[in-house]
């Protein structure tokens, strides 16, 4: 699933947007629960166990990454992951 979200969207909004492209049975299968349980998750009637959280997010096309990982990706984007200058020992491109 590939959905475009606004950077400021809350996680809840992103999940509900992703849900519009899924069937409860698909999510239920990924979690090993029945579709009525999934409906209760969405409705806020019951919480998702931590052991099911990763599968729930993956079913919606999401993954959890650390802030450290995102920082590293940001650095690579700024410097240039395939910068020919740096690979040749000439320093960063444009400097």
Secondary structure by P-SEA (a helix, b strand, c coil): cbbbbcccccaaaaaaaaaaaccaaaaaaaacccaaaaaaaaaccccccccaaaaaaaaacbbbbcaaaaaaaaaaaaacccccccccccccccc
